[in-house]
C-alpha cells in the first residue's frame, strides 16, 4: 500500500517515529538503530515501509534503506517469524551482519536478537541460505561502507539509479552491480546511469 513515506519527524516514541506528511501523522515502527541514531524531532526523513495487516492490528514498519526492507521481507517469509521479530533482528544485527550470519551458519549471532532463540535462528539460516548470495553480500557491504564514509544526507546519482531499478523490479544487489558497471564507464548523470545500467541488465 505504501512504498515509502517522506516527511518531518514530529515525535520519537519507544519503538516508533511519528512522521508528518501533508498534515497526516504516520506512526512507523522502526529498528532501534534508527531511534538510537542522530535523527531528532523536526528532521526530514524518508522511510521505506511495510504495511502489516492482521485481524487485531494494522501497523506500518519502516526502514532507512530499501535493502533493510528487502531483508525484512525475507525474514517474514520464514515460518514463525513475524514483523516484530523481524524488526528485533534487524535492530540487533543490521542487514549486512544478518546476511553474513546466514551464510556462515552463525546461529549464535542471530540468536542475540531479543526474543530470538537458537531454534528460530537455525530455522532462519535453513530457510534463507539459498536466498542470500555471498558475492551480493560483499557488494552490498562495500556499498554501505562507502555511503557511511561519504556521510551525505542527499542521495547520490548512483543511489537514485539503484532505487529506480529496484522500483522496476530488479533485485537490489543486481541493480547495484549494473549501476557500478555504468559508473565505471564514466557515466555520472542519473539518466545516463539508468540507460547504461539497463543495457547491463538486458
The 8 nearest C-alpha neighbors of each residue, nearest first, counted from 0:
[[1, 2, 50, 49, 48, 3, 51, 59],
 [2, 0, 3, 48, 50, 49, 4, 47],
 [3, 1, 48, 47, 0, 4, 49, 46],
 [4, 2, 47, 48, 46, 1, 5, 45],
 [5, 3, 46, 45, 6, 47, 48, 2],
 [6, 4, 45, 44, 46, 3, 20, 7],
 [5, 7, 20, 19, 43, 44, 18, 4],
 [8, 6, 43, 19, 18, 42, 41, 44],
 [7, 9, 18, 40, 41, 42, 17, 10],
 [8, 10, 40, 17, 18, 41, 7, 19],
 [11, 9, 17, 8, 40, 16, 12, 18],
 [10, 12, 16, 15, 17, 13, 40, 9],
 [11, 13, 15, 14, 16, 10, 17, 34],
 [12, 14, 15, 11, 34, 16, 31, 28],
 [15, 13, 12, 28, 29, 31, 16, 30],
 [16, 14, 28, 12, 27, 29, 13, 11],
 [15, 17, 11, 27, 26, 12, 10, 18],
 [16, 18, 26, 10, 25, 9, 8, 24],
 [19, 17, 8, 25, 24, 7, 6, 9],
 [20, 18, 24, 7, 6, 23, 22, 25],
 [19, 21, 6, 23, 22, 24, 18, 5],
 [22, 20, 23, 19, 6, 24, 5, 7],
 [21, 23, 20, 19, 24, 18, 6, 25],
 [24, 22, 20, 19, 21, 25, 18, 17],
 [25, 23, 19, 18, 17, 20, 26, 22],
 [24, 26, 18, 17, 27, 19, 23, 20],
 [25, 27, 17, 16, 15, 18, 24, 28],
 [28, 26, 59, 15, 60, 16, 61, 25],
 [29, 27, 15, 60, 14, 61, 59, 16],
 [28, 30, 61, 15, 60, 27, 62, 14],
 [31, 29, 90, 32, 86, 33, 89, 87],
 [30, 32, 34, 90, 33, 35, 29, 14],
 [31, 33, 35, 30, 34, 90, 36, 91],
 [34, 32, 36, 31, 35, 30, 29, 38],
 [33, 35, 31, 36, 32, 30, 38, 29],
 [36, 34, 32, 33, 31, 37, 38, 30],
 [37, 35, 33, 34, 38, 32, 31, 39],
 [36, 38, 39, 35, 33, 34, 42, 32],
 [39, 37, 36, 42, 40, 34, 33, 35],
 [38, 40, 42, 41, 37, 8, 11, 10],
 [39, 41, 8, 9, 42, 10, 11, 38],
 [40, 42, 8, 7, 9, 39, 43, 10],
 [43, 41, 7, 8, 40, 39, 44, 38],
 [44, 42, 7, 6, 8, 41, 45, 5],
 [43, 45, 5, 6, 7, 42, 46, 8],
 [46, 44, 5, 4, 63, 6, 47, 3],
 [45, 47, 63, 62, 61, 3, 4, 48],
 [48, 46, 3, 62, 61, 2, 65, 63],
 [47, 49, 61, 3, 60, 2, 46, 1],
 [48, 50, 60, 59, 51, 61, 1, 47],
 [51, 49, 59, 58, 60, 48, 52, 0],
 [50, 52, 58, 57, 59, 49, 53, 60],
 [53, 51, 57, 56, 50, 58, 54, 55],
 [54, 52, 56, 55, 57, 51, 58, 50],
 [53, 55, 56, 52, 57, 51, 58, 50],
 [54, 56, 53, 57, 52, 58, 51, 50],
 [57, 55, 53, 54, 52, 58, 51, 59],
 [58, 56, 52, 51, 53, 59, 50, 55],
 [57, 59, 51, 50, 56, 60, 52, 27],
 [58, 60, 50, 27, 49, 28, 51, 48],
 [61, 59, 28, 49, 27, 48, 29, 50],
 [60, 62, 48, 29, 46, 47, 27, 28],
 [63, 61, 46, 47, 64, 68, 67, 29],
 [62, 64, 46, 47, 45, 61, 65, 67],
 [65, 63, 66, 67, 62, 47, 68, 46],
 [64, 66, 68, 67, 47, 69, 63, 62],
 [65, 67, 69, 64, 68, 70, 171, 94],
 [68, 66, 70, 64, 69, 65, 94, 71],
 [67, 69, 71, 65, 66, 70, 62, 72],
 [70, 68, 66, 72, 71, 67, 65, 73],
 [71, 69, 73, 67, 72, 68, 74, 94],
 [70, 72, 68, 74, 69, 73, 85, 67],
 [71, 73, 75, 69, 70, 74, 68, 76],
 [74, 72, 70, 76, 71, 75, 69, 77],
 [75, 73, 71, 76, 72, 77, 85, 70],
 [74, 76, 72, 77, 73, 80, 81, 71],
 [75, 77, 73, 74, 78, 72, 80, 126],
 [78, 76, 75, 74, 80, 123, 79, 126],
 [79, 77, 80, 76, 75, 122, 81, 123],
 [78, 80, 77, 81, 119, 75, 76, 122],
 [81, 79, 75, 78, 77, 84, 74, 85],
 [80, 82, 84, 83, 75, 85, 79, 74],
 [81, 83, 85, 84, 86, 75, 80, 51],
 [84, 82, 86, 85, 81, 87, 80, 88],
 [83, 85, 87, 81, 86, 82, 80, 88],
 [86, 84, 82, 88, 83, 87, 71, 74],
 [85, 87, 89, 83, 88, 84, 30, 90],
 [86, 88, 84, 90, 85, 89, 112, 83],
 [89, 87, 112, 85, 91, 90, 86, 92],
 [88, 90, 93, 92, 86, 91, 87, 94],
 [91, 89, 30, 87, 31, 88, 32, 92],
 [92, 90, 88, 112, 89, 87, 93, 111],
 [91, 93, 89, 96, 90, 97, 88, 94],
 [92, 94, 89, 95, 96, 90, 97, 91],
 [93, 95, 97, 67, 96, 98, 89, 70],
 [96, 94, 98, 97, 93, 140, 99, 136],
 [97, 95, 99, 98, 92, 94, 93, 100],
 [96, 98, 100, 94, 95, 99, 92, 93],
 [99, 97, 101, 95, 100, 96, 94, 102],
 [98, 100, 102, 96, 101, 97, 103, 95],
 [101, 99, 105, 97, 103, 98, 102, 104],
 [100, 102, 124, 98, 104, 99, 103, 128],
 [101, 103, 99, 100, 104, 128, 98, 133],
 [102, 104, 100, 105, 101, 99, 106, 98],
 [105, 103, 101, 102, 106, 100, 124, 121],
 [106, 104, 100, 103, 107, 108, 101, 109],
 [105, 107, 120, 109, 108, 121, 104, 110],
 [108, 106, 110, 105, 109, 111, 117, 120],
 [109, 107, 111, 110, 106, 105, 100, 112],
 [110, 108, 106, 111, 120, 107, 112, 100],
 [109, 111, 115, 107, 112, 116, 117, 108],
 [112, 110, 109, 108, 113, 107, 115, 91],
 [111, 113, 88, 110, 91, 115, 87, 109],
 [114, 112, 115, 87, 111, 88, 110, 91],
 [113, 115, 112, 116, 84, 87, 110, 111],
 [116, 114, 110, 112, 113, 119, 120, 117],
 [117, 115, 110, 119, 118, 120, 114, 111],
 [116, 118, 120, 110, 119, 121, 106, 115],
 [119, 117, 121, 120, 116, 122, 115, 106],
 [118, 120, 122, 116, 121, 117, 115, 123],
 [121, 119, 117, 123, 106, 122, 118, 109],
 [122, 120, 124, 118, 123, 119, 106, 117],
 [121, 123, 119, 125, 120, 124, 126, 118],
 [124, 122, 120, 126, 121, 125, 127, 77],
 [125, 123, 101, 121, 127, 122, 128, 126],
 [126, 124, 122, 123, 127, 128, 121, 129],
 [125, 127, 123, 124, 128, 122, 77, 129],
 [128, 126, 130, 124, 129, 125, 123, 131],
 [127, 129, 130, 124, 131, 125, 101, 126],
 [128, 130, 127, 131, 126, 132, 125, 102],
 [131, 129, 127, 128, 132, 126, 73, 98],
 [132, 130, 128, 129, 127, 133, 98, 102],
 [131, 133, 135, 134, 136, 130, 129, 102],
 [132, 134, 136, 135, 137, 131, 102, 99],
 [135, 133, 137, 136, 132, 138, 139, 172],
 [134, 136, 138, 132, 133, 137, 172, 139],
 [135, 137, 133, 139, 134, 138, 140, 132],
 [136, 138, 140, 134, 135, 139, 141, 133],
 [139, 137, 135, 141, 140, 136, 134, 142],
 [138, 140, 142, 136, 141, 137, 135, 143],
 [139, 141, 137, 143, 142, 138, 95, 136],
 [142, 140, 144, 138, 139, 143, 137, 145],
 [143, 141, 139, 145, 140, 144, 138, 146],
 [142, 144, 146, 140, 145, 141, 139, 147],
 [145, 143, 141, 147, 146, 142, 148, 140],
 [146, 144, 148, 142, 143, 147, 149, 141],
 [145, 147, 143, 149, 148, 144, 150, 142],
 [146, 148, 150, 144, 149, 145, 143, 151],
 [149, 147, 145, 150, 146, 144, 151, 143],
 [148, 150, 146, 147, 151, 145, 144, 152],
 [151, 149, 147, 148, 146, 152, 145, 153],
 [150, 152, 153, 149, 154, 146, 147, 155],
 [153, 151, 154, 150, 155, 149, 146, 44],
 [154, 152, 151, 155, 150, 156, 158, 159],
 [153, 155, 158, 159, 152, 156, 151, 157],
 [154, 156, 158, 157, 159, 153, 151, 160],
 [157, 155, 189, 159, 158, 160, 188, 154],
 [158, 156, 160, 155, 159, 161, 178, 189],
 [159, 157, 161, 155, 160, 156, 154, 162],
 [158, 160, 156, 162, 157, 161, 163, 155],
 [159, 161, 163, 157, 158, 162, 193, 189],
 [162, 160, 158, 164, 163, 159, 174, 175],
 [163, 161, 159, 165, 160, 164, 166, 158],
 [162, 164, 160, 166, 161, 165, 159, 167],
 [165, 163, 167, 161, 166, 162, 169, 174],
 [164, 166, 169, 168, 162, 167, 163, 171],
 [165, 167, 163, 164, 168, 162, 169, 161],
 [168, 166, 164, 165, 169, 163, 162, 170],
 [167, 169, 165, 166, 170, 164, 171, 163],
 [168, 170, 165, 164, 167, 174, 171, 173],
 [171, 169, 173, 172, 165, 174, 168, 164],
 [170, 172, 174, 173, 165, 175, 169, 66],
 [171, 173, 175, 174, 135, 170, 176, 139],
 [174, 172, 176, 170, 175, 171, 177, 169],
 [173, 175, 177, 171, 172, 161, 176, 164],
 [174, 176, 172, 178, 173, 177, 161, 171],
 [177, 175, 179, 173, 174, 178, 180, 172],
 [176, 178, 196, 180, 174, 179, 175, 199],
 [179, 177, 181, 196, 175, 180, 176, 182],
 [180, 178, 182, 176, 181, 177, 175, 183],
 [179, 181, 183, 177, 178, 182, 176, 184],
 [180, 182, 178, 184, 179, 195, 183, 196],
 [183, 181, 179, 186, 185, 184, 180, 178],
 [182, 184, 180, 185, 181, 179, 186, 178],
 [185, 183, 181, 182, 186, 180, 195, 179],
 [184, 186, 182, 183, 187, 181, 192, 180],
 [185, 187, 182, 192, 184, 191, 181, 188],
 [188, 186, 192, 182, 185, 189, 156, 191],
 [187, 189, 191, 190, 192, 186, 156, 157],
 [190, 188, 156, 192, 191, 160, 193, 187],
 [189, 191, 193, 192, 188, 194, 160, 187],
 [192, 190, 194, 188, 193, 189, 186, 195],
 [193, 191, 189, 195, 190, 194, 186, 181],
 [192, 194, 196, 190, 191, 195, 160, 197],
 [193, 195, 191, 197, 196, 192, 190, 198],
 [194, 196, 198, 192, 181, 197, 193, 191],
 [197, 195, 177, 199, 193, 178, 198, 181],
 [196, 198, 200, 194, 199, 195, 193, 201],
 [197, 199, 195, 201, 196, 200, 194, 177],
 [200, 198, 196, 197, 201, 177, 195, 180],
 [201, 199, 197, 198, 196, 177, 174, 173],
 [200, 198, 199, 197, 196, 177, 195, 194]]
